Amino acid sequence: MNPKLGIVLLFITFLSFSAAATLERVLRTSGTPPQPPYHHHQGSSAGVKYGSGYGSYYHPRAKCPKLSAPVGGKVNVTGQYLGHKAIYSCNKGYVLVGFHIRLCIGNGTWSGMAPICKRVNCGPLPHIANGAVSIHPDTRLGSTATYTCNSGYKLVGNDTRTCLANGKWSGQEPVCRPVDCGDLDNPMNGWVHISPNTLFGGQALYRCKLGYELSSDVVRTCQASGQWSGSAPTCDPIDCGDQPTSDPNGQIESTEGTSLGDKTTYSCNTGYFLVGSATIYCQNDKTYSDDAPTCEPVDCGDLDDPKNGWVHISPNTLLGGQALYRCKLGYELSSDVVRTCQASGQWSGSAPTCDPIDCGPQPEPDPNGSIKATQGTSLRNQTAYQCNAGYTLEGSETIYCQNDGTYSDKAPTCQRIDCGDLSDIANGEVSIAPDTMLGSNATYSCNDGYTLQGDSVRTCQASGQWSGSEPTCTPVDCGDLDNPENGWVHISPNTLLGGQALYRCKLGYELSSDVVRTCQASGQWSGSAPTCDPIDCGDQPTSDPNGQIESTEGTSLGDKTTYSCNTGYFLVGSATIYCQNDKTYSDDAPTCQPVDCGAPDPADPNGSIHFTTTTLGSRVVYRCNKCFNIVGKSVSVCQANGLYSNPAPVCKPVDCGVLPAPKNGGVTFYPGTYFTSTATFRCKKGFKLTGSEVRTCQCDGTWSGEKTGCQKIQCPKLKPPQYGRIYTSGQYPGDYAVYSCGYGYSLSGKSRRVCLHNGQWSGSPAQCKKDDHYGGYYGGGYGGSYKEHEY
């Protein structure tokens, strides 16, 4: 049984007993009444008879009027006379307001006020923060309250509540919390910065690491739907675009692509060789590390001169160049060959040889003579003729094979003994004295630049022959010259007097002196032979003060020198240079520039950034504004790889933490528990708030105001009226206080007061006033005053 209902029934029983006992009570008149027992008189009237000497008081037995059922309820009456009860009840959907039991009292009236059946009404609901409530059709039993949240907020709890028969709304009041779009994944090779948070309206800014760029410049916003706007961009590798066009005589051999660091390799067509970097790569600034290399014609290289000859190459030894062979005097080519430099880097055909010239069979001797001796038929081979006894030889006793493949003379004739005249020898002369007869002398001499070969004086002998043989004047021959190592000598037109020797060197070599040597009358070549020394570019360009020469092959043609930079510096220019034909290096020494990480990541909008330089080792210091805490590393250092050691930190507002809800109450945080957020406290029905209703998160991380509690509301104790009493079901909201008066007094004011939620009783205190309709009749002829015992 409900405790309150038990108390009410007990009170009603008490009232019933009190009403029934009224007839038994003795109302005192002036004087002292006798002691009991008293006698109860039955009949149409009731009275009390005192002992002798006292008067009697009579009161007719009153009948209470018929009661009507309250609207929406009913009344069950046990009778209409003193002590009878009227029990009220309400239909479903109605609630009784007032006491549900009334008593028929001695004055013929029913006690108290008739209760009413009031339709159950749950009352209006307060609007929720960041939302609204809609009630349909009204606030009575069965009505529905529907909750909705503003855009950007979502409902936590049931969205509908129903008015129940107990006059209360079902369930608990929901809350509207900001939509949270949640964290976003960092893009590969980048990161995302969310400001100020992931709640409705927050923004996400994307950034990429060095060497990557955003596919689109996107700022995404947390929408009311709980989704981030747009789609996440990607951090794509930097792309340098199309590679430099290959040389017309080459092509791109292979490529990894056009992104940062991707390599492209070039090659040349057959017959060409590559000059420059065979491989280039895409750099951070979206340019390629070098131009496309060029394809130079293949060089077939120098050819060896044939023995007793030479080779003349025109215009050079590159693809298409021609080699023409020539032989020294007295020699001829084994074949008439012109060799061509082919795409394979080889000369076409094979080298001819310089074979000695052959004049063929010697001229037939005179019929009166014979060939005395012969060396053969090759160049300069001699054949000697003789005459039979009694004949003298007319003509050249000896002939020889000449350069043009003919003999130097016809065969001599055999004349009868007569020394005859002697002809001047080529490039010289003969002087005969006194004549051509026996005993005469013929003296020979040569022109300048020629030397006499043979007897300088001949005597006409009895044989009709000049003694000895005719000498010759041969040109001074300085002889062949040795080719210098790594070069050759070209003699034009021959090695005889006046001939010139021109020296040439192979590719990559140079003459020690620019010398043309001439064959002199002395039979010696003028000057001395130069040498072919390797081309030397001299000392390499000095390395940058912040770098060094990593390695070198030397300073000769083609030798490579590689440079490098110290830690903290990066190389600008060609890392490798080489010695060129013109005795210069292919490029200057590269420079070493300090590593520069560039502008650091910007500071959070609620913070600041401090730095002086962006070179290696430079420190970037991030700070957060007052009332914000730093999340991440506050210091980022520029590293040797050109990247900062840490991304920019985030400045998040100071978080005061969650305050506990007071017992019998609740707390709502908006928009969170961080700086400037508020905590609003509410108490359940029947409780009042103590402390601060609204507390704010402060910069120091503490909540403002005082600790909040919910204290049960209690109405003050009521003082009963004079000549009456008060029954209370309690002192808490909803409890009732019922006023009643003693016999002979009627109630002035409302009989019922309710303990309200503000801790005050409704209405004003009722009073008990004497009812003039109830007088006393005293048989002794005197009157007096009386009052009922106070409850």
C-alpha positions in Angstrom: 0.0 0.0 0.0 1.2 3.5 -0.8 2.5 5.1 2.5 0.7 8.4 1.8 -2.6 6.6 1.1 -2.2 4.8 4.4 -1.7 8.1 6.3 -4.8 9.6 4.5 -6.9 6.5 5.5 -5.7 6.8 9.1 -6.6 10.5 9.1 -10.1 9.7 7.7 -10.6 7.0 10.4 -9.6 9.6 13.0 -12.1 12.1 11.6 -14.8 9.5 11.6 -14.1 8.6 15.2 -14.0 12.2 16.1 -17.4 12.9 14.4 -19.0 9.9 16.1 -17.7 11.0 19.4 -19.0 14.5 19.1 -22.3 13.5 20.7 -20.4 12.1 23.6 -18.3 15.2 24.3 -19.3 17.5 27.1 -19.3 21.1 26.1 -18.4 23.0 29.1 -20.6 25.9 30.3 -19.6 28.3 32.9 -18.8 26.3 35.9 -17.3 22.9 36.3 -19.1 20.0 34.7 -19.6 16.8 36.5 -17.4 13.9 35.9 -18.5 11.2 33.5 -20.1 8.9 32.7 -22.6 10.7 30.6 -25.7 9.4 29.1 -26.4 9.4 25.4 -30.1 10.0 24.5 -31.4 8.5 21.3 -34.3 9.8 19.3 -35.1 12.6 17.0 -32.8 14.7 19.0 -29.7 14.0 20.8 -28.6 15.6 24.0 -26.5 15.3 27.0 -28.0 15.4 30.4 -25.8 16.6 33.1 -26.2 15.7 36.7 -28.6 17.6 38.9 -28.2 21.3 38.9 -26.9 21.4 35.4 -28.7 22.2 32.2 -29.0 20.1 29.1 -27.7 20.9 25.5 -29.7 19.5 22.6 -28.8 19.3 19.0 -31.1 17.8 16.3 -29.7 14.9 14.3 -28.7 16.5 10.9 -28.8 14.8 7.5 -26.1 15.6 4.9 -27.2 16.5 1.3 -26.9 14.1 -1.6 -23.6 14.4 -3.4 -23.0 14.6 -7.1 -20.3 12.6 -8.8 -17.4 14.8 -10.1 -17.1 15.2 -13.9 -14.9 12.4 -15.1 -15.4 10.4 -11.8 -17.8 8.9 -9.4 -18.7 9.1 -5.7 -19.7 6.2 -3.5 -21.7 7.3 -0.4 -22.2 5.0 2.7 -25.0 7.2 4.1 -26.1 10.8 4.7 -25.9 11.0 8.5 -23.3 11.8 11.0 -20.2 9.7 10.4 -21.1 8.4 7.0 -18.5 8.5 4.3 -18.4 9.7 0.7 -15.6 8.0 -1.3 -14.5 9.7 -4.5 -12.7 8.1 -7.4 -11.8 9.2 -11.0 -12.1 7.5 -14.3 -9.0 6.5 -16.3 -7.2 9.5 -17.7 -8.3 11.7 -14.8 -6.6 12.5 -11.5 -8.4 13.4 -8.2 -7.7 16.8 -6.9 -8.7 17.0 -3.2 -9.3 14.4 -0.6 -11.0 11.3 -1.9 -13.0 10.8 1.3 -15.5 13.2 2.9 -17.4 12.7 6.2 -20.9 13.7 7.1 -20.4 15.9 10.2 -22.8 17.0 12.9 -23.9 20.3 11.3 -25.4 18.3 8.3 -22.6 19.1 5.9 -19.9 17.1 4.3 -16.4 17.8 5.5 -13.9 19.6 3.3 -14.4 20.6 -0.3 -15.7 18.3 -3.0 -12.7 17.0 -5.0 -12.6 17.3 -8.8 -11.4 14.9 -11.4 -9.0 16.7 -13.5 -7.9 15.3 -16.8 -4.3 14.1 -16.6 -2.1 16.9 -18.0 1.7 16.4 -18.1 2.2 20.1 -18.7 4.5 21.9 -21.2 8.1 20.7 -21.7 11.0 23.1 -21.8 12.9 23.6 -25.1 16.2 21.7 -25.3 19.4 23.5 -26.0 20.2 23.6 -29.7 16.8 22.0 -30.5 13.1 22.2 -30.2 10.2 20.1 -28.9 6.8 19.8 -30.6 3.7 18.5 -28.6 0.7 17.0 -30.4 -2.2 17.5 -29.9 -1.8 18.9 -26.4 -0.2 18.1 -23.1 -2.9 15.7 -21.9 -2.8 11.9 -21.5 -1.7 10.1 -24.6 -0.2 13.2 -26.3 3.2 12.9 -27.9 6.2 15.2 -27.6 8.6 15.1 -30.6 12.2 16.4 -30.2 14.3 17.7 -33.1 17.8 19.3 -33.2 19.0 22.3 -35.1 21.1 21.8 -38.2 24.6 20.6 -37.2 23.4 18.8 -34.1 22.2 15.3 -33.5 19.8 13.9 -30.9 21.0 11.7 -28.1 18.1 9.9 -26.4 14.6 9.1 -27.5 13.1 11.6 -30.0 9.5 11.1 -28.6 7.9 11.1 -25.2 4.3 10.3 -24.2 2.1 11.8 -21.6 1.4 9.0 -19.1 -1.6 8.4 -16.7 0.6 9.5 -13.8 0.8 13.0 -15.3 4.4 12.6 -16.2 6.1 12.4 -19.6 7.7 9.1 -20.4 11.4 8.6 -20.6 14.1 11.3 -20.1 14.7 14.6 -21.9 17.1 14.0 -24.8 20.0 16.4 -25.6 21.3 17.9 -28.9 25.0 17.4 -29.3 27.1 19.0 -32.1 27.6 16.7 -35.1 31.1 15.2 -35.1 32.5 14.4 -38.5 35.4 12.5 -36.9 39.0 12.5 -37.7 40.3 12.3 -41.3 43.1 10.1 -42.4 46.3 11.8 -43.5 46.9 11.5 -47.2 49.9 9.3 -48.1 52.9 11.6 -48.2 51.1 14.4 -46.5 48.9 15.4 -43.5 45.6 17.1 -42.7 45.2 19.9 -40.2 41.7 20.2 -38.6 40.7 23.6 -37.0 39.4 24.2 -34.5 37.9 20.6 -34.1 36.0 17.9 -35.9 32.6 19.3 -34.9 30.1 21.0 -37.2 31.7 23.9 -39.1 35.3 22.7 -38.4 37.7 22.9 -41.4 40.3 20.4 -42.6 43.3 21.8 -44.5 45.6 19.4 -46.5 49.4 19.7 -46.9 52.0 17.6 -48.7 55.6 16.6 -47.9 58.5 17.9 -49.9 58.4 16.5 -53.4 54.7 16.1 -53.5 51.8 18.4 -54.5 48.1 18.4 -53.8 45.9 17.0 -56.5 43.5 19.9 -55.7 43.6 22.9 -53.4 40.9 21.6 -51.0 39.5 22.9 -47.7 36.9 20.5 -46.4 34.2 21.5 -44.0 32.3 19.4 -41.4 28.7 19.5 -42.6 25.4 19.2 -40.7 25.1 15.6 -42.2 28.1 14.6 -40.1 30.2 14.1 -43.3 33.1 16.2 -44.5 32.4 18.2 -47.6 34.1 17.2 -50.9 36.6 14.4 -51.1 40.1 14.1 -49.9 42.8 15.3 -52.2 45.9 13.2 -52.8 49.6 14.1 -52.5 50.9 13.3 -56.0 54.6 13.1 -56.8 55.9 16.2 -58.5 55.8 15.7 -62.3 58.3 17.3 -64.6 56.3 16.7 -67.7 57.6 15.4 -71.0 61.3 14.5 -71.0 63.7 16.6 -73.2 63.5 15.4 -76.8 66.2 13.0 -77.7 68.9 13.8 -80.3 67.8 13.2 -83.9 70.4 10.4 -84.0 69.2 8.8 -80.8 66.2 7.9 -78.7 65.0 7.4 -75.2 66.2 4.0 -74.2 64.0 3.6 -71.0 62.1 5.8 -68.6 60.6 5.3 -65.1 58.2 8.1 -65.7 58.1 11.9 -65.2 57.6 12.0 -61.4 60.1 13.3 -58.8 63.2 11.1 -58.9 62.1 9.1 -61.9 65.0 8.4 -64.3 65.1 8.6 -68.1 67.9 7.0 -70.0 69.0 7.9 -73.6 70.9 6.0 -76.2 72.3 6.7 -79.7 71.7 5.1 -83.0 74.3 2.8 -84.5 77.2 4.8 -85.7 76.8 7.5 -83.0 78.1 7.8 -79.5 76.5 9.6 -76.5 77.9 12.9 -75.2 76.4 14.2 -72.0 74.4 12.5 -69.2 73.0 9.3 -70.4 70.5 9.4 -67.5 68.6 12.4 -66.2 66.0 12.6 -63.4 63.0 14.7 -62.4 64.0 17.3 -59.6 62.0 19.0 -56.8 61.6 22.2 -58.9 59.8 20.1 -61.6 62.7 20.5 -64.0 65.0 17.7 -65.2 68.6 17.4 -63.9 70.1 18.0 -67.3 69.4 18.5 -71.0 69.1 15.5 -73.3 72.6 14.2 -74.3 73.7 14.6 -77.9 74.7 11.8 -80.3 78.0 12.3 -82.0 79.2 10.3 -85.0 81.2 7.2 -84.3 85.0 7.7 -84.6 86.8 4.8 -86.4 90.1 5.9 -85.1 93.4 6.4 -86.9 94.8 3.8 -89.3 98.4 2.6 -89.4 100.5 3.7 -92.3 101.4 0.7 -94.7 105.1 -0.2 -94.7 106.8 2.0 -97.4 103.7 4.2 -97.6 101.2 6.3 -95.6 97.4 6.8 -95.3 95.6 10.1 -95.6 92.3 10.4 -93.9 89.8 13.0 -95.1 88.1 14.9 -93.6 88.4 13.0 -90.3 88.1 9.6 -88.7 84.3 10.0 -88.0 81.5 8.2 -89.6 81.8 8.6 -93.4 85.4 9.7 -93.3 87.7 8.3 -96.1 91.2 6.9 -95.9 93.4 7.2 -99.0 96.6 5.1 -99.2 99.8 6.3 -100.8 103.2 4.6 -101.3 106.7 5.9 -101.1 108.8 6.3 -104.2 109.6 2.9 -105.7 106.5 1.3 -104.3 103.0 0.8 -105.5 99.7 -0.1 -103.9 98.7 -3.7 -104.0 95.1 -2.5 -104.7 93.6 0.8 -105.3 91.6 1.1 -102.1 89.6 3.8 -100.5 88.4 2.8 -97.0 85.3 4.4 -95.4 84.5 4.8 -91.7 81.3 2.7 -91.1 78.5 3.0 -88.5 80.1 0.0 -86.8 83.1 2.1 -85.9 85.3 0.0 -88.2 86.9 1.0 -91.5 85.6 -0.8 -94.6 87.8 -3.3 -96.5 91.3 -4.1 -95.5 94.6 -2.2 -95.7 96.5 -2.5 -99.1 100.3 -3.0 -99.1 103.1 -1.0 -100.8 104.9 -3.5 -103.0 108.2 -2.7 -104.7 107.8 -1.5 -108.4 108.8 -4.2 -111.0 110.0 -3.1 -114.5 109.6 -6.5 -116.1 112.2 -8.2 -118.5 115.3 -6.1 -119.2 116.0 -4.7 -122.8 117.7 -7.2 -125.1 121.5 -6.7 -125.3 123.2 -5.7 -128.6 123.9 -8.6 -131.0 127.5 -8.1 -130.4 127.2 -8.1 -126.7 125.4 -9.7 -123.7 124.0 -9.0 -120.3 126.9 -9.1 -118.0 125.1 -9.2 -114.7 121.6 -8.3 -113.3 120.1 -7.7 -109.9 116.6 -8.4 -111.0 113.7 -6.4 -112.3 112.6 -4.6 -109.2 112.9 -0.9 -108.5 116.6 0.2 -108.7 117.7 -3.3 -109.6 120.5 -2.9 -112.1 121.4 -4.8 -115.2 124.9 -4.6 -116.7 125.7 -5.1 -120.4 129.0 -6.1 -122.1 130.3 -6.2 -125.6 132.1 -9.0 -127.1 135.9 -8.7 -127.5 136.8 -6.1 -130.2 133.7 -4.0 -129.5 133.1 -1.2 -127.4 129.9 -0.5 -125.7 127.8 2.4 -126.8 125.2 3.5 -124.4 124.7 2.7 -120.8 126.5 -0.3 -119.7 124.2 -0.5 -116.7 120.5 0.3 -116.6 118.1 0.1 -113.7 114.4 -0.1 -112.9 112.9 3.3 -112.3 110.0 4.5 -110.2 107.6 4.7 -113.1 108.1 1.0 -113.9 110.5 1.6 -116.8 114.1 1.0 -117.2 116.5 3.9 -117.0 117.8 3.4 -120.5 117.7 1.2 -123.5 120.2 -1.6 -123.9 123.6 -0.3 -125.0 125.0 -1.0 -128.5 128.4 -2.5 -129.2 130.5 -0.4 -131.5 133.9 -0.9 -132.6 136.5 0.3 -130.0 135.9 4.0 -129.6 135.3 5.4 -126.2 133.1 8.2 -127.8 131.5 11.1 -126.1 130.1 10.7 -122.7 126.7 12.3 -122.0 126.1 14.5 -119.0 124.6 12.5 -116.3 121.3 13.5 -114.9 121.5 16.2 -112.4 125.2 16.5 -113.1 127.7 16.9 -115.9 130.8 15.2 -117.4 133.9 16.9 -118.7 136.1 14.9 -121.1 139.6 15.9 -121.8 141.2 16.1 -124.1 138.7 14.0 -126.2 137.1 10.6 -126.3 140.0 8.7 -127.4 142.0 6.2 -125.6 143.6 7.6 -122.4 141.2 10.5 -122.2 139.6 11.1 -118.9 136.0 11.9 -118.3 135.4 13.8 -115.0 131.9 13.7 -113.5 130.3 16.2 -111.1 126.7 16.6 -109.7 124.5 19.6 -109.2 123.8 20.9 -105.7 121.5 18.6 -103.8 122.7 15.5 -105.5 125.5 13.2 -104.7 127.7 11.3 -107.1 127.3 7.6 -107.1 130.1 5.8 -108.9 133.5 6.8 -110.3 134.0 10.5 -110.7 136.8 10.0 -113.3 136.7 7.5 -116.2 139.4 6.7 -118.7 139.0 5.6 -122.2 140.6 2.2 -122.4 142.0 0.1 -125.1 138.9 -1.9 -125.0 137.1 1.2 -126.3 135.4 1.6 -123.0 135.7 4.2 -120.5 137.1 2.8 -117.4 134.7 2.2 -114.6 131.1 3.0 -115.1 129.1 6.1 -115.5 128.3 7.5 -112.1 124.9 8.9 -111.2 123.7 11.9 -109.4 121.0 10.8 -107.1 119.0 13.3 -105.2 119.9 13.6 -101.5 117.5 11.2 -99.6 117.0 12.0 -96.0 115.3 8.7 -95.5 112.0 7.8 -93.8 111.1 9.2 -90.4 109.6 7.2 -87.6 106.0 8.0 -86.6 105.9 9.5 -83.2 104.1 7.4 -80.6 100.3 8.1 -80.7 100.8 10.0 -84.0 102.1 9.9 -87.5 104.4 11.8 -90.0 103.3 12.6 -93.4 106.1 13.2 -96.0 105.3 15.2 -99.1 106.1 14.6 -101.8 108.9 12.2 -100.8 112.1 11.9 -98.7 114.3 13.6 -101.2 115.8 17.0 -101.1 113.1 19.6 -100.3 110.6 17.1 -99.2 108.6 18.1 -96.1 107.6 16.0 -93.1 104.4 17.1 -91.4 103.6 15.6 -88.0 100.1 14.8 -86.8 98.8 13.3 -83.5 95.9 10.9 -82.7 92.8 12.2 -81.1 93.5 13.1 -77.5 97.2 14.0 -78.1 99.0 17.2 -79.2 102.4 17.9 -80.7 105.1 19.0 -78.3 106.0 21.6 -80.9 104.5 22.8 -84.2 107.3 21.5 -86.5 107.6 21.0 -90.2 110.9 19.3 -91.0 112.6 19.7 -94.5 115.0 17.3 -96.2 118.3 19.3 -96.5 121.1 19.1 -99.0 123.1 17.5 -96.2 120.8 14.5 -96.3 119.5 15.3 -92.9 116.0 16.4 -91.9 116.0 19.9 -90.4 115.1 20.3 -86.7 114.2 17.4 -84.4 111.1 15.2 -84.2 108.3 16.5 -81.9 106.4 14.1 -79.6 102.6 13.4 -79.3 101.9 14.1 -75.7 98.5 13.4 -74.1 96.2 16.4 -74.0 96.3 17.7 -70.4 93.7 20.1 -69.1 95.8 21.0 -66.1 94.6 21.3 -62.6 90.9 20.7 -62.1 88.7 23.6 -61.1 89.0 24.2 -57.4 86.1 22.6 -55.3 83.7 24.8 -53.4 84.9 25.7 -49.9 82.0 23.6 -48.6 82.8 20.6 -50.7 85.7 18.6 -52.1 86.8 16.5 -55.1 85.3 13.1 -54.4 87.4 11.2 -57.0 89.5 11.9 -60.2 91.0 9.9 -63.0 93.5 12.5 -63.8 93.8 15.6 -66.0 94.2 14.0 -69.4 91.7 13.9 -72.2 88.5 12.1 -71.1 89.6 11.8 -67.5 86.7 12.4 -65.2 86.7 14.3 -61.9 83.7 14.0 -59.5 82.8 16.5 -56.8 80.8 16.2 -53.7 79.5 18.6 -51.0 79.8 18.5 -47.2 76.9 17.4 -45.0 74.3 20.2 -44.9 75.1 21.4 -48.5 73.6 20.3 -51.8 75.4 20.3 -55.1 74.4 22.8 -57.9 75.9 22.1 -61.3 77.5 19.0 -62.8 78.8 16.6 -60.2 81.3 15.1 -62.8 83.4 17.0 -65.4 85.9 15.7 -67.9 88.9 17.0 -69.9 88.0 17.9 -73.5 89.9 18.0 -76.8 90.4 21.8 -76.5 92.2 21.3 -73.2 89.3 22.8 -71.3 87.1 21.1 -68.8 83.5 20.3 -69.7 82.1 22.5 -67.0 83.1 24.7 -64.1 83.3 23.1 -60.6 79.8 22.8 -59.1 78.9 25.0 -56.1 77.7 23.8 -52.7 74.7 25.6 -51.5 73.5 25.4 -47.9 70.6 23.0 -47.4 67.5 25.2 -47.1 64.2 23.7 -45.9 62.2 26.6 -47.0 59.3 28.2 -45.3 58.1 25.9 -42.4 54.6 24.8 -41.9 52.4 27.7 -40.8 51.4 28.0 -37.2 48.0 27.0 -35.9 45.5 29.9 -36.1 45.6 29.9 -32.3 49.4 30.1 -32.1 52.5 31.7 -33.4 55.8 30.6 -35.1 59.3 31.9 -34.5 62.4 31.4 -36.6 65.2 33.4 -38.1 66.7 31.2 -40.9 65.6 28.1 -42.8 69.0 26.5 -43.4 70.4 23.3 -42.0 70.1 23.1 -38.2 67.8 26.1 -38.0 65.1 25.8 -35.3 61.5 26.7 -35.8 59.7 27.2 -32.5 55.9 27.0 -32.3 53.9 28.5 -29.4 50.2 28.5 -28.6 48.2 31.5 -27.5 47.1 31.9 -23.9 44.3 29.4 -23.0 45.5 26.9 -25.6 47.7 23.8 -25.2 50.2 22.6 -27.7 49.6 19.1 -29.2 52.7 17.9 -31.0 56.4 18.9 -31.0 57.0 22.6 -30.3 60.4 22.6 -32.0 61.2 21.5 -35.6 64.7 21.4 -36.9 65.9 21.8 -40.6 67.6 18.5 -41.5 70.2 17.6 -44.0 67.6 16.1 -46.3 65.9 19.5 -46.7 62.9 18.5 -44.6 61.9 19.7 -41.1 62.0 17.1 -38.4 58.4 17.6 -37.2 55.2 18.9 -38.7 53.5 22.0 -37.1 51.8 21.2 -33.8 48.1 22.0 -33.2 46.9 24.4 -30.6 43.9 23.0 -28.8 41.9 25.0 -26.2 42.5 24.3 -22.6 40.2 21.4 -21.5 38.7 21.7 -18.0 37.5 18.1 -18.0 34.1 16.7 -17.3 32.2 17.9 -14.2 30.2 15.2 -12.4 26.4 15.6 -12.5 24.9 16.4 -9.1 22.9 13.7 -7.4 19.2 14.0 -8.5 20.3 16.3 -11.4 22.2 16.5 -14.6 24.7 18.7 -16.4 25.0 19.7 -20.1 28.3 20.8 -21.7 28.3 23.2 -24.7 30.0 22.9 -27.0 32.4 20.8 -25.0 34.6 20.9 -22.0 37.3 23.2 -23.4 38.0 26.9 -22.9 34.9 29.1 -23.0 32.6 26.1 -22.9 29.8 26.1 -20.4 28.4 23.5 -18.1 24.7 24.1 -17.3 23.2 22.2 -14.3 19.5 21.2 -13.8 17.8 19.4 -11.0 15.0 16.8 -11.2 11.5 17.9 -10.4 11.2 18.4 -6.6 14.8 19.5 -6.2 16.3 23.0 -6.2 19.8 24.0 -7.4 22.5 25.0 -4.9 25.7 26.6 -6.1 26.3 27.8 -9.6 23.7 27.0 -12.3 26.1 27.8 -15.2 29.9 27.3 -14.9 32.4 28.3 -17.5 35.7 26.6 -18.5 38.4 29.1 -17.7 41.8 29.8 -19.2 43.6 28.1 -16.2 41.7 24.8 -16.9 39.3 25.2 -14.0 35.5 25.7 -14.0 34.2 29.0 -12.7 31.6 29.3 -9.9 30.8 27.1 -7.0 30.1 23.4 -6.7 26.6 22.6 -7.7 24.1 20.3 -5.9 20.4 19.4 -6.0 18.7 19.8 -2.6 15.2 18.4 -2.2 12.6 21.1 -2.0 10.8 21.2 1.4 7.9 23.4 2.4 7.9 24.9 6.0 5.9 23.3 8.8 2.4 24.9 9.0 0.9 26.2 12.2 -2.7 24.9 12.8 -5.5 27.6 13.0 -7.1 28.4 16.3 -10.0 26.0 17.0 -8.8 23.8 14.2 -6.1 21.5 13.1 -4.0 20.6 10.1 -3.3 17.3 8.5 -0.3 17.1 6.2 0.8 14.2 4.0 4.3 15.6 4.0 6.4 18.7 3.4 7.7 18.0 -0.1 6.3 19.2 -3.5 3.0 17.6 -4.3 2.2 16.9 -0.6 -1.2 18.2 0.7 -2.2 20.1 3.8 -5.9 19.9 4.8 -7.4 22.3 7.3 -10.4 21.4 9.5 -12.2 23.2 12.3 -13.7 22.0 15.6 -17.4 21.6 16.2 -19.2 25.0 16.1 -16.6 26.5 13.8 -16.5 26.8 10.1 -13.5 27.1 7.8 -12.7 30.5 6.3 -10.4 30.1 3.3 -9.4 27.1 1.2 -9.3 23.8 3.1 -6.5 22.5 1.0 -3.0 23.7 0.3 -0.3 22.1 -1.8 3.4 22.1 -1.3 4.7 23.8 -4.5 8.0 23.2 -6.3 9.2 26.6 -5.1 9.1 25.3 -1.5 6.1 27.4 -0.6 2.5 26.3 0.3 -0.2 27.3 -2.2 -2.7 29.9 -1.1 -3.0 31.4 2.3 -3.6 29.9 5.8 -7.3 29.1 6.5 -9.0 30.2 9.7 -11.7 28.7 12.0 -14.5 31.1 12.7 -17.4 30.6 15.1 -20.5 29.4 13.3 -23.6 31.4 14.6 -26.0 28.6 13.5 -24.8 26.4 16.3 -25.8 27.9 19.7 -26.1 26.3 23.1 -29.3 25.9 25.2 -28.8 25.7 28.9 -31.5 24.6 31.1 -30.3 26.5 34.2 -31.2 29.9 32.7 -27.8 31.1 32.2 -25.7 31.2 29.3 -21.9 31.0 28.7 -19.2 30.5 26.0 -17.5 27.4 24.9 -14.9 26.1 22.5 -14.0 22.8 21.1 -10.8 21.1 22.2 -8.1 22.1 19.8 -6.8 19.4 17.5 
